[in-house]
Amino acid sequence: MKKGICVAGNAIVDLLYPVDEYPVEGQLTTIRDGIKKSTGGALCNVIIDLAKLDPELPLYAVGQIGTDENAQLIKEQLAKHPNINTEGMKEKGETSFTIVINSQKTKQRTFFQFRGANAEICEDHFDWQKLEENNVELLHIGYILLLDALDAEDDEYGTKMARLLAEAKKHGIKTSIDIVSEAGDRFKKIVPPALKYVDYCIINEIEAQQATGIMLRDGSRLIKENMRNALEELFEMGVSTWAVIHVPEGGYAMDKGGQYVEIDSLDLPDGYIKGTVGAGDAFCAGTLYGVYKGMSLAESIKVGTAAAACSLSEEGSTEGVRSYKETMELYNQMR
């Protein structure tokens, strides 16, 4: 049996609203045509992106959805990909959803999140025997800070998420995490315990900045000269194999030996970008595909960069992602 990847965590329905620009509090903005409902969250996005990159890649989903209409949409979308095994999905409560406000002016998005069923995901959702039977070699879970039960405190490991990741490693499974961008002071309490048990950390510059305390962006300016220090700090915090930071300008990464890699974003034509809601997860999926295929750090970041560029071509989270062959054709065409 081929080795596979388990993707776990947030399974969400995104309600996408295109607006002229995000309003100041108390003010009005116009919602334009093009309102969409699509699946989202780390579980749905990353697992569907991986399934589209490689329809032969065995994938195993672990999460929780509700028993409502939104849950049906998630099940329908996952069922389109025969290589996604959903027996690890529980159904209880109300499906998590996110209202996504897409600014047509800045191409940035703002999220309003209903926790729902995702808040209950815990260690009990993970059947290690089933993962072994499905030959899972890599577990990707996200998002830290958006999984209430796993973000909870643990006397021994710091957080329940850290305990879960440690257990995965005891079973010989490599671990990968993603974090949600969140305002507030929870980063320093919840993120560091998990990083001690992470092999592959793939996060954006805002998350990396909050986790490490190293400034990576000043307004619109990327503080590129601090990127290497931030990656080194992630290793100091416990990451064991690769630390990766993705930004609109490109991908920055380091391996455990200190090799540093920079890959610029693609030169996309005017009008190409339709939405950014799934770009980060597409980058993550592309990078993880490189890990799975045994590619070098640099080659893996190229796949992540190309997958993110594909994602930008559509408004939904996963609609723009293509096969690995088509993805790399785009990379070579637009680099």
For each residue, the residues with C-beta under 8 A, 3 or more apart:
1: 58 134 135
2: 56 57 58 135
3: 58 135 136 137 292
4: 57 58 59 60 134 135 136 137
5: 50 57 58 59 60 136 137 138 139 140 288 292
6: 59 60 61 62 88 131 134 136 138 139 140 173
7: 42 43 46 47 50 59 60 61 62 140 141
8: 43 61 62 63 88 121 125 126 139 140 141
9: 41 42 43 62 63 118 121 141 142 143 146 147
10: 40 41 42 43 44 63 96 118 142 143 146 147
11: 39 41 43 44 61 63 64 65 74 89 95 96 117 118
12: 39 40 41 44 95 96 97 98 113 118
13: 37 38 39 40 70 73 74 95 96 97 98
14: 36 37 38 39 40 97 98 100 277 316 317
15: 35 36 37 97 98 99 100
16: 34 35 36 37 38 100 102 275 277 315 316
17: 31 35 99 100 101 102
18: 31 32 33 34 35 102 104 315
19: 22 23 29 30 31 32 101 102 103 104
20: 29 30 32 103 104 105
21: 29 103 104 105 106
22: 19 29 101 103 106 108 110
23: 19 27 28 29
24: 27
25:
26:
27: 23 24
28: 23
29: 19 20 21 22 23
30: 19 20
31: 17 18 19 35
32: 18 19 20 104
33: 18
34: 16 18 315
35: 15 16 17 18 31
36: 14 15 16 315 316
37: 13 14 15 16 73
38: 13 14 16 77 316 317 318 319
39: 11 12 13 14 44 45 48 73 74 77 78 317 318
40: 10 12 13 14 44 45 98 100 277 278 317
41: 9 10 11 12 44 45 96 98 118 143
42: 7 9 10 45 46 140 141 142 143 178 281 284
43: 7 8 9 10 11 46 47 61 62 63 142
44: 10 11 12 39 40 41 47 48 74 77 78 317 318
45: 39 40 41 42 48 49 278 281 282 285 317 318
46: 7 42 43 49 50 140 142 178 281 284 285 288
47: 7 43 44 50 51 59 61 78 84
48: 39 44 45 51 52 77 78 81 84 317 318 321
49: 45 46 52 53 278 281 282 285 286 307 311 318 321
50: 5 7 46 47 53 54 57 59 285 288 289
51: 47 48 54 55 57 59 81 83 84
52: 48 49 55 81 318 321 322 323
53: 49 50 57 285 286 289 303 307 321 322 323 324 327
54: 50 51 57 83 289 323 324
55: 51 52 81 82 83 323
56: 2 83
57: 2 4 5 50 51 53 54 83 289 292
58: 1 2 3 4 5 83 85 134 135
59: 4 5 6 7 47 50 51 81 83 84 85
60: 4 5 6 7 84 85 88 130 131 134 136
61: 6 7 8 11 43 47 78 84 85 86 88 89
62: 6 7 8 9 43 88 89 121 125 126
63: 8 9 10 11 43 88 89 90 118 121 125
64: 11 89 90 91 92 93 117 118 120 121 125
65: 11 70 71 74 75 89 90 91 95 96 117
66: 70 71 91 92 93 94 95 116 117
67: 71 91 92 93
68: 71 72 94 95
69: 72 73
70: 13 65 66 73 74 95 97
71: 65 66 67 68 74 75 91 95 117
72: 68 69 75 76
73: 13 37 39 69 70 76 77
74: 11 13 39 44 65 70 71 77 78 95
75: 65 71 72 78 79 86 89
76: 72 73 79 80
77: 38 39 44 48 73 74 80 318
78: 39 44 47 48 61 74 75 81 84 86 89
79: 75 76 84 86
80: 76 77
81: 48 51 52 55 59 78 84
82: 55
83: 51 54 55 56 57 58 59
84: 47 48 51 59 60 61 78 79 81
85: 58 59 60 61 88 134
86: 61 75 78 79 89
87: 130
88: 6 8 60 61 62 63 85 125 126 127 130
89: 11 61 62 63 64 65 75 78 86
90: 63 64 65 125
91: 64 65 66 67 71
92: 64 66 67 117 120
93: 64 66 67 116 117 120
94: 66 68 114 116 117
95: 11 12 13 65 66 68 70 71 74 116 117
96: 10 11 12 13 41 65 113 114 115 116 117 118 119
97: 12 13 14 15 70 113 114 116
98: 12 13 14 15 40 41 111 112 113 114
99: 15 17 111 112
100: 14 15 16 17 40 109 110 111 277
101: 17 19 22 109 110 111 112
102: 16 17 18 19 107 109 275 276 277 315
103: 19 20 21 22 106 107 108 109 110
104: 18 19 20 21 32 107
105: 20 21
106: 21 22 103
107: 102 103 104 273 275 276
108: 22 103 276
109: 100 101 102 103 275 276 277
110: 22 100 101 103
111: 98 99 100 101
112: 98 99 101
113: 12 96 97 98 146
114: 94 96 97 98
115: 96 118 119 146 148
116: 66 93 94 95 96 97 119
117: 11 64 65 66 71 92 93 94 95 96 120 121
118: 9 10 11 12 41 63 64 96 115 121 146 147 148
119: 96 115 116 147 148 149
120: 64 92 93 117 148 149
121: 8 9 62 63 64 117 118 125 147 149 150
122: 125 149 150 160
123: 126 150 160 163 164 167
124:
125: 8 62 63 64 88 90 121 122
126: 8 62 88 123 131 164 167 168
127: 88 130 131
128: 131 132 167 171
129: 132 133
130: 60 87 88 127 133 134
131: 6 60 126 127 128 134 136 139 171 173
132: 128 129 135 136 171
133: 129 130
134: 1 4 6 58 60 85 130 131
135: 1 2 3 4 58 132
136: 3 4 5 6 60 131 132 139 173
137: 3 4 5 172 173 174 292
138: 5 6 173 174 175 176 200 288 291 292
139: 5 6 8 131 136 165 168 173 174 175 176
140: 5 6 7 8 42 46 175 176 177 178 200 284 288
141: 7 8 9 42 144 147 150 161 164 165 175 176 177 178
142: 9 10 42 43 46 146 177 178 179 180 284
143: 9 10 41 42 146 147 178 179 180
144: 141 147 150 151 161 177 178 179 180 190 191 194
145: 151 179 180 182 186 187 190 191
146: 9 10 113 115 118 142 143 151 180 182
147: 9 10 118 119 121 141 143 144 150 151 161
148: 115 118 119 120 151 152
149: 119 120 121 122 152 160
150: 121 122 123 141 144 147 159 160 161 164
151: 144 145 146 147 148 159 160 161 186 190
152: 148 149 159 160
153: 158 159 160
154: 157 158 159 160 162 163 193
155:
156: 163
157: 154 160 162 163 166 193 197
158: 153 154 162 192 193 194
159: 150 151 152 153 154 162 163 190 193 194
160: 122 123 149 150 151 152 153 154 157 163 164
161: 141 144 147 150 151 164 165 177 190 193 194
162: 154 157 158 159 165 166 193 194 196 197
163: 123 154 156 157 159 160 166 167
164: 123 126 141 150 160 161 167 168
165: 139 141 161 162 168 169 175 177 194 197 198
166: 157 162 163 169 170 196 197
167: 123 126 128 163 164 170 171
168: 126 139 164 165 171 173 175 197
169: 165 166 172 173 174 175 197 199
170: 166 167
171: 128 131 132 167 168
172: 137 169
173: 6 131 136 137 138 139 168 169
174: 137 138 139 169 199 200 241 291
175: 138 139 140 141 165 168 169 197 198 199 200
176: 138 139 140 141 198 199 200 201 202 284 288 291
177: 140 141 142 144 161 165 194 195 198 200 201 202 203
178: 42 46 140 141 142 143 144 202 203 280 281 284
179: 142 143 144 145 187 191 203 207 211
180: 142 143 144 145 146 207
181: 204 206 207
182: 145 146 186 187
183:
184: 187
185: 188 189
186: 145 151 182 189 190
187: 145 179 182 184 190 191 207 210 211
188: 185 191 192
189: 185 186 192
190: 144 145 151 159 161 186 187 193 194
191: 144 145 179 187 188 194 195 210 211
192: 158 188 189 195 196 211 237 238
193: 154 157 158 159 161 162 190 196
194: 144 158 159 161 162 165 177 190 191 197 198
195: 177 191 192 198 201 211 234 237 238 239
196: 162 166 192 193 237 238
197: 157 162 165 166 168 169 175 194 238
198: 165 175 176 177 194 195 201 238 239 240
199: 169 174 175 176 239 240 241 242
200: 138 140 174 175 176 177 239 241 242 244 287 288 291
201: 176 177 195 198 234 239 242 243 244
202: 176 177 178 242 244 246 283 284 287 288 304
203: 177 178 179 207 208 211 244 245 246
204: 181 207 208 245 246 247 280
205: 208 209 216 217 222 245 246 247
206: 181 209 210 216 217
207: 179 180 181 187 203 204 210 211
208: 203 204 205 211 212 214 216 230 234 245
209: 205 206 212 213 214 215 216 217 230
210: 187 191 206 207 213
211: 179 187 191 192 195 203 207 208 234 237
212: 208 209 230 233 234 237
213: 209 210 233
214: 208 209 226 229 230 233
215: 209 218 223 226
216: 205 206 208 209 222 223 226 227 230 245 247
217: 205 206 209 220 221 222 223 247
218: 215 221 223
219:
220: 217
221: 217 218
222: 205 216 217 247 249
223: 215 216 217 218 226 227
224: 227 249
225:
226: 214 215 216 223 229 230
227: 216 223 224 230 231 245 252 262
228: 231 232 252 254 260
229: 214 226 232 233
230: 208 209 212 214 216 226 227 233 234 245
231: 227 228 234 235 243 245 252 253 254 260
232: 228 229 235 236 254 258
233: 212 213 214 229 230 236 237
234: 195 201 208 211 212 230 231 237 239 243
235: 231 232 238 239 240 243 254 256
236: 232 233
237: 192 195 196 211 212 233 234
238: 192 195 196 197 198 235
239: 195 198 199 200 201 234 235 242 243
240: 198 199 235 256
241: 174 199 200 255 256
242: 199 200 201 202 239 253 254 255 256 291 297 300
243: 201 231 234 235 239 253 254
244: 200 201 202 203 251 252 253 287 301 304
245: 203 204 205 208 216 227 230 231 251 252 253
246: 202 203 204 205 250 251 252 280 283 284 304 308
247: 204 205 216 217 222 250 251 252
248: 265
249: 222 224 264 265
250: 246 247 262 263 264 265 305
251: 244 245 246 247 261 262 263 265 283 287 301 304 305
252: 227 228 231 244 245 246 247 260 261 262 263
253: 231 242 243 244 245 260 261 263 297 300 301
254: 228 231 232 235 242 243 258 259 260 261 297
255: 241 242 258 259 297
256: 235 240 241 242
257:
258: 232 254 255
259: 254 255 297
260: 228 231 252 253 254
261: 251 252 253 254 297 298 301
262: 227 250 251 252
263: 250 251 252 253 298 301 302 305
264: 249 250 305 335
265: 248 249 250 251 268 305 308 309
266: 305 306 309 330 331 334 335
267: 334 335
268: 265 272 273 309 312 334
269: 272
270:
271:
272: 268 269 312 313
273: 107 268 276 312 313
274: 312 313 314 315 320
275: 16 102 107 109 278 312 314 315 316
276: 102 107 108 109 273 279 312
277: 14 16 40 100 102 109 315 316 317
278: 40 45 49 275 281 282 311 316 317 318 319 320 321
279: 276 282 283 308 311 312
280: 178 204 246 283 284 308
281: 42 45 46 49 178 278 284 285 311 317
282: 45 49 278 279 285 286 304 307 308 310 311 318 320 321
283: 202 246 251 279 280 286 287 304 305 307 308
284: 42 46 140 142 176 178 202 246 280 281 287 288 304
285: 45 46 49 50 53 281 282 288 289 304 307 321
286: 49 53 282 283 289 290 300 303 304 305 306 307 308 327
287: 200 202 244 251 283 284 290 291 300 301 303 304
288: 5 46 50 138 140 176 200 202 284 285 291 292
289: 50 53 54 57 285 286 292 293 300 303 307 324
290: 286 287 293 295 296 299 300 301 302 303 304
291: 138 174 176 200 242 287 288 294 295 300
292: 3 5 57 137 138 288 289
293: 289 290
294: 291
295: 290 291 299 300 303
296: 290 299 300
297: 242 253 254 255 259 261 300 301
298: 261 263 301 302
299: 290 295 296 302 303
300: 242 253 286 287 289 290 291 295 296 297 303 304
301: 244 251 253 261 263 287 290 297 298 304 305
302: 263 290 298 299 305 306 328 331
303: 53 286 287 289 290 295 299 300 306 307 324 327 328 331
304: 202 244 246 251 282 283 284 285 286 287 290 300 301 307 308
305: 250 251 263 264 265 266 283 286 301 302 308 309 331
306: 266 286 302 303 309 310 327 328 330 331
307: 49 53 282 283 285 286 289 303 304 310 311 321 327
308: 246 265 279 280 282 283 286 304 305 311 312
309: 265 266 268 305 306 312 313 330 331 334
310: 282 306 307 313 320 321 322 326 327 330
311: 49 278 279 281 282 307 308 314 317 318 320 321
312: 268 272 273 274 275 276 279 308 309 320
313: 272 273 274 309 310 320
314: 274 275 311 319 320
315: 16 18 34 36 102 274 275 277 319
316: 14 16 36 38 275 277 278 319 320
317: 14 38 39 40 44 45 48 277 278 281 311
318: 38 39 44 45 48 49 52 77 278 282 311 321
319: 38 278 314 315 316
320: 274 278 282 310 311 312 313 314 316
321: 48 49 52 53 278 282 285 307 310 311 318 327
322: 52 53 310 326 327 330
323: 52 53 54 55 326 327
324: 53 54 289 303 327 328
325: 328 329
326: 310 322 323 329 330
327: 53 286 303 306 307 310 321 322 323 324 330 331
328: 302 303 306 324 325 331 332
329: 325 326 332 333
330: 266 306 309 310 322 326 327 333 334
331: 266 302 303 305 306 309 327 328 334 335
332: 328 329 335
333: 329 330
334: 266 267 268 309 330 331
335: 264 266 267 331 332
